[in-house]
Amino acid sequence: MIDVPLHVTQATVQDRTTEHAERAQYNAEHSRYLTAQTVLREITETLGTTFVPDLFAGLERKPACLEATWELFRDEVGLEALDAQTRQIVAFAITTNESGTYQIAAFPHAFRLSPVGPRRCEIIESIIRMIHAFECYLSDVAPVVAPSISTSGMTVMPTLHTPRRPK
């Protein structure tokens, strides 16, 4: 029998424990990444776009929130009932311009007169406000520029902004 000093055995156990914890952390992060990519792919396929609208792009690091927000948005807006062109208009509406304003806020009358219609526009604006209300829970989604949302003559200035991806 070989005598192994106790400190060597403890170091080996500690190394293995650290290795196991790092592997578990990597697996969890990889799983979250795959979940987010699956939801983002579903978003682009459903909307018929080659880009992820800013409303959802900022939630990529929070896949559970991304998935819940997407399901709520898809169901409340009734995307399944819309034709391909109208779904693309919806995607454009929830994308921000260079100043950080959602297109639906920048051009509210155009979207209300489009096939999206006033009722769906109200729903989209409501969902945007709801997402911004939860900004304190999305601490890693930092504000860049606060997009404005005007509704019925009022302008709401939420503090959360979905950051653009680095170029």
Summary of the structure (lengths in Angstrom):
residues: 167
radius of gyration: 21.9
end to end distance: 60.5
largest distance: 85.1
contacts: 448
relative contact order: 0.11
helix: 62%
strand: 5%
